[in-house]
Amino acid sequence: MREYERAEAAVDAAATASRPAHDEWLANEPSGDNVAMEVFFPYTRNHVLERLDPDEFEHNLFASVGENWFPLEADKAKALAQIQTLRDYHAAKQANRDRFGIDATYHREMVLDEALCGAIDALLQMPAPDAEALAWKFNELFSPTGTGEIAGWDHAYVKQTLADAIRLAGGTPSGVLA
Protein backbone atom coordinates (compact mmCIF):
# COMPACT_ATOMS: atom_id res chain seq x y z
CA MET A 1 0.00 0.00 0.00
CA ARG A 2 2.93 2.34 0.66
CA GLU A 3 4.13 1.95 -2.92
CA TYR A 4 0.64 2.84 -4.14
CA GLU A 5 0.45 5.87 -1.83
CA ARG A 6 3.89 7.08 -3.01
CA ALA A 7 2.93 6.59 -6.66
CA GLU A 8 -0.42 8.34 -6.16
CA ALA A 9 1.28 11.27 -4.39
CA ALA A 10 3.85 11.54 -7.21
CA VAL A 11 1.10 11.62 -9.86
CA ASP A 12 -0.84 14.26 -7.89
CA ALA A 13 2.26 16.38 -7.33
CA ALA A 14 3.24 16.24 -11.00
CA ALA A 15 -0.27 17.18 -12.10
CA THR A 16 -0.35 20.09 -9.65
CA ALA A 17 3.10 21.29 -10.71
CA SER A 18 2.32 21.09 -14.41
CA ARG A 19 -1.15 22.67 -14.23
CA PRO A 20 0.01 26.33 -14.67
CA ALA A 21 2.15 25.50 -17.72
CA HIS A 22 -0.62 23.33 -19.13
CA ASP A 23 -3.16 26.12 -18.72
CA GLU A 24 -0.79 28.64 -20.35
CA TRP A 25 -0.15 26.21 -23.20
CA LEU A 26 -3.87 25.85 -23.85
CA ALA A 27 -4.43 29.61 -23.60
CA ASN A 28 -1.72 30.18 -26.22
CA GLU A 29 -2.69 27.34 -28.54
CA PRO A 30 -3.08 28.55 -32.14
CA SER A 31 -6.70 28.57 -33.29
CA GLY A 32 -6.14 27.57 -36.89
CA ASP A 33 -8.31 30.43 -38.10
CA ASN A 34 -5.57 31.40 -40.54
CA VAL A 35 -5.67 28.03 -42.32
CA ALA A 36 -7.22 28.47 -45.75
CA MET A 37 -9.74 25.67 -46.11
CA GLU A 38 -10.76 25.89 -49.79
CA VAL A 39 -8.11 23.48 -51.07
CA PHE A 40 -8.99 20.92 -48.39
CA PHE A 41 -12.63 20.51 -49.45
CA PRO A 42 -14.50 18.24 -48.54
CA TYR A 43 -12.62 17.62 -45.27
CA THR A 44 -13.94 19.18 -42.09
CA ARG A 45 -11.96 21.92 -40.38
CA ASN A 46 -11.21 19.68 -37.40
CA HIS A 47 -9.97 16.88 -39.66
CA VAL A 48 -7.70 19.26 -41.56
CA LEU A 49 -6.25 20.86 -38.43
CA GLU A 50 -5.76 17.75 -36.34
CA ARG A 51 -5.28 14.85 -38.75
CA LEU A 52 -4.21 15.94 -42.20
CA ASP A 53 -0.52 15.83 -43.07
CA PRO A 54 0.15 18.78 -45.39
CA ASP A 55 3.06 17.08 -47.20
CA GLU A 56 1.05 13.94 -47.90
CA PHE A 57 -1.95 16.03 -48.97
CA GLU A 58 0.19 18.06 -51.37
CA HIS A 59 1.74 14.94 -52.85
CA ASN A 60 -1.65 13.30 -53.37
CA LEU A 61 -3.18 16.47 -54.78
CA PHE A 62 -0.56 16.90 -57.46
CA ALA A 63 0.29 13.23 -58.11
CA SER A 64 -2.08 13.00 -61.05
CA VAL A 65 -1.28 16.33 -62.70
CA GLY A 66 -0.95 15.72 -66.40
CA GLU A 67 -2.85 12.45 -66.24
CA ASN A 68 -6.41 13.50 -65.54
CA TRP A 69 -6.26 17.20 -64.64
CA PHE A 70 -4.28 20.19 -65.72
CA PRO A 71 -4.42 23.04 -63.20
CA LEU A 72 -3.53 26.54 -64.25
CA GLU A 73 -0.32 27.82 -62.69
CA ALA A 74 -2.33 30.39 -60.74
CA ASP A 75 -4.57 27.64 -59.31
CA LYS A 76 -1.56 25.51 -58.44
CA ALA A 77 0.11 28.46 -56.71
CA LYS A 78 -3.10 29.19 -54.78
CA ALA A 79 -3.37 25.56 -53.64
CA LEU A 80 0.28 25.50 -52.55
CA ALA A 81 -0.21 28.74 -50.59
CA GLN A 82 -3.26 27.27 -48.84
CA ILE A 83 -1.37 24.08 -47.99
CA GLN A 84 1.40 26.26 -46.58
CA THR A 85 -1.09 27.82 -44.16
CA LEU A 86 -1.62 24.35 -42.70
CA ARG A 87 2.15 23.81 -42.41
CA ASP A 88 2.43 27.16 -40.62
CA TYR A 89 -0.37 26.15 -38.23
CA HIS A 90 1.38 22.85 -37.40
CA ALA A 91 4.67 24.69 -36.85
CA ALA A 92 2.97 27.19 -34.52
CA LYS A 93 1.36 24.34 -32.56
CA GLN A 94 4.71 22.59 -32.15
CA ALA A 95 6.43 25.83 -31.14
CA ASN A 96 3.75 26.35 -28.49
CA ARG A 97 4.23 22.77 -27.19
CA ASP A 98 8.00 23.33 -27.08
CA ARG A 99 7.64 26.69 -25.33
CA PHE A 100 5.74 25.15 -22.44
CA GLY A 101 7.54 21.77 -22.41
CA ILE A 102 4.30 19.89 -22.94
CA ASP A 103 5.80 16.78 -24.54
CA ALA A 104 8.34 16.32 -21.72
CA THR A 105 5.63 16.96 -19.12
CA TYR A 106 3.30 14.39 -20.68
CA HIS A 107 6.12 11.86 -20.84
CA ARG A 108 6.94 12.36 -17.13
CA GLU A 109 3.27 12.05 -16.20
CA MET A 110 2.90 8.92 -18.32
CA VAL A 111 5.84 7.28 -16.53
CA LEU A 112 4.31 8.20 -13.16
CA ASP A 113 0.88 6.92 -14.26
CA GLU A 114 2.44 3.61 -15.29
CA ALA A 115 4.05 3.28 -11.86
CA LEU A 116 0.71 4.02 -10.20
CA CYS A 117 -1.07 1.45 -12.38
CA GLY A 118 1.60 -1.10 -11.50
CA ALA A 119 1.08 -0.45 -7.79
CA ILE A 120 -2.70 -0.75 -8.17
CA ASP A 121 -2.33 -4.01 -10.11
CA ALA A 122 -0.03 -5.42 -7.42
CA LEU A 123 -2.49 -4.55 -4.66
CA LEU A 124 -5.44 -6.00 -6.54
CA GLN A 125 -3.60 -9.29 -7.08
CA MET A 126 -2.58 -9.80 -3.44
CA PRO A 127 -5.04 -11.08 -0.84
CA ALA A 128 -6.85 -8.35 1.08
CA PRO A 129 -5.93 -8.63 4.77
CA ASP A 130 -9.17 -7.05 6.02
CA ALA A 131 -12.50 -5.49 5.06
CA GLU A 132 -10.92 -2.04 4.66
CA ALA A 133 -8.49 -3.39 2.05
CA LEU A 134 -11.35 -5.16 0.30
CA ALA A 135 -13.35 -1.91 0.23
CA TRP A 136 -10.36 -0.20 -1.37
CA LYS A 137 -10.24 -2.92 -4.04
CA PHE A 138 -13.95 -2.54 -4.76
CA ASN A 139 -13.52 1.21 -5.06
CA GLU A 140 -10.66 0.77 -7.55
CA LEU A 141 -12.52 -1.80 -9.61
CA PHE A 142 -16.04 -0.46 -9.57
CA SER A 143 -15.85 3.34 -9.42
CA PRO A 144 -17.56 4.88 -12.45
CA THR A 145 -15.35 6.19 -15.23
CA GLY A 146 -15.56 9.74 -16.52
CA THR A 147 -18.50 8.65 -18.71
CA GLY A 148 -20.40 7.28 -15.72
CA GLU A 149 -19.81 3.66 -16.71
CA ILE A 150 -18.17 0.94 -14.66
CA ALA A 151 -15.24 -0.71 -16.42
CA GLY A 152 -15.62 -4.32 -17.48
CA TRP A 153 -12.81 -6.42 -16.09
CA ASP A 154 -11.48 -9.76 -17.17
CA HIS A 155 -12.38 -12.46 -14.65
CA ALA A 156 -8.73 -13.36 -14.06
CA TYR A 157 -8.07 -9.76 -13.02
CA VAL A 158 -10.86 -9.62 -10.41
CA LYS A 159 -10.66 -13.24 -9.25
CA GLN A 160 -8.49 -12.37 -6.21
CA THR A 161 -10.88 -9.59 -5.14
CA LEU A 162 -13.87 -11.91 -5.43
CA ALA A 163 -12.03 -14.57 -3.43
CA ASP A 164 -11.21 -11.93 -0.78
CA ALA A 165 -14.87 -10.98 -0.47
CA ILE A 166 -15.93 -14.60 0.03
CA ARG A 167 -13.10 -15.31 2.48
CA LEU A 168 -13.68 -12.15 4.56
CA ALA A 169 -17.41 -12.92 4.65
CA GLY A 170 -16.55 -16.29 6.20
CA GLY A 171 -17.11 -18.43 3.12
CA THR A 172 -14.93 -20.74 1.11
CA PRO A 173 -14.17 -19.99 -2.54
CA SER A 174 -15.66 -22.60 -4.83
CA GLY A 175 -16.44 -23.09 -8.49
CA VAL A 176 -14.56 -20.68 -10.73
CA LEU A 177 -12.84 -19.13 -7.70
CA ALA A 178 -11.41 -22.35 -6.32
N, C-alpha and C positions, 0 to 999 in steps of 0.2 A: 504494500500500500504506500510505503514511503516513496518508492520509485515513481508510482503514479502521481502522488502529490507533488513531487519535484518536477515531473514532466508537465503537469497541469499548470504549476506556478510559472514555469519557463515559457509556456505558450501564452499565458495571460500577460506576463511581463513584456514579451516581445510584441504582442498585439497592442498593448498600451503605449509602448515606446514608439512604435511605427505609425500610430494613428495620426499624429500631426502631419507627418510627411505624406502619408496616404491621402489625407484630406486636401493638402496643398496640391498634390499631383492631380487629383480629380478636378479641383477648382481650375487648374491650368491646362487641362486636357483640351487639345484642339477640337473644334466642333465639326470640322469637315464642311462647313458652309461654303468654303472656297473651291470645293471640288466640283468641276463642271460635269454634269451628269449626262448630257446629251449623247455622247459617244458610248456610254455604258447601257443605253436602252437595250433590252427591257428589264435589266436588273434593278432591284430595289436599292434605295440609298444605303440602307443598313448593310446589304450584301456587298455593295461596292466598297464601302468604307472598311468593313471588318473582315471580308473574306477574299476579295478579288486581288490577285497579284498583278500589278500593273505591267510588269515585264511579260508575263505569260499572256495577258490580255492583248498587249500590243503585238506580240508574235502571232497569236491566233487571228487577230484582226487583219493583219497584212499578209498572212501566209498564202492566201489564194489570189493576191493581186496579179493580174495578168492572165489568170485562168478563167475566172467567172465574174470578175468585176474590175473596173478600171477607174479608180477615183481620180478626180482632178487634183493637181498639186495643192491647190488651196484647201480642198477638203481633207487631204492627207495631213497637211500642216495643222489644220484645226483639230483633227483627231489626236495628233501627237501632242499638241498643247494641252488638250483636255486630259489625256493620260498623264501628262506631267503634273497636273494639279493633284492627281491621286498619289503620285510619287512624293510630292512635296508634303502632302498630308501625312503619309506614313513616316517620312523623315521627321516631321514635327512631333508626331506621337512618340517616336523612339527617343528624340532629344528630351522630351518631357519625362519619359521613364528614366532616362539616364540622369537627368538633373536631380531627381528625387530618390535615386537608387532603388527603384521599385523592383527590378529583377532580382537584385541581391537580397532585398528584404523578403520577397516571396520565397526565395530559395531557403533562407534561414528559417522562415516560418514553416515551410514544408518539412524540413529536417526535424524541427521541434514537434510538429504534428505527428510525424512518423514515430518518434520516440514515445509520444503520448499514446498513440494507438497500440504500440508494442506493449506498453505497461498495462493498458486496459485488457488486451488479449491475454496477457499472462495472468492477471487477476481473475478473469472470467474462466480460465481453464484450471485454476487451482480450487480445491474444495473450500467452500465458505466455512469459516470456523464458528459463525454464530448468525443469528437472525439479522443483525445489523449489516453484516457483510452480504448476506443474501439480498437484503433490501437494496443495497448498493448495486448489486448485479442486476436486479430487476429494473432499477432506474436506468442503468446503462443500456440494457437491451430493449426496454419497452417504452422509453420516452419518445413522444412524437417528434418527427423530423420538422424541418422548417415548413413543410407543406401540410403538417398536421397528420401525417400518416405514421404508422409504426412500421419500422423496417422489418422485412421478412428475413429470418435467419436460417441458415442451414442447420439441420438437426444436430449434426456433429458439433457445431459451434455452441449450441445451447444445452447440450446433453449434460454437462457438468452442473450447470445452474439448476436444471430440472432435478437432477439427482440430489443436489443440496437441499432443495425445497422438500423433497420426500423425506430425506434423512432428518432434517431439522424438525419436521412435523412428526417424527417418530415412526415413520414407515420404512419399508425396505424396497429399494429400487427393484423393479421386475420388468419383464417384457423387453422393450427396446432400450431400457435404461440399465438393464442388468449387465 
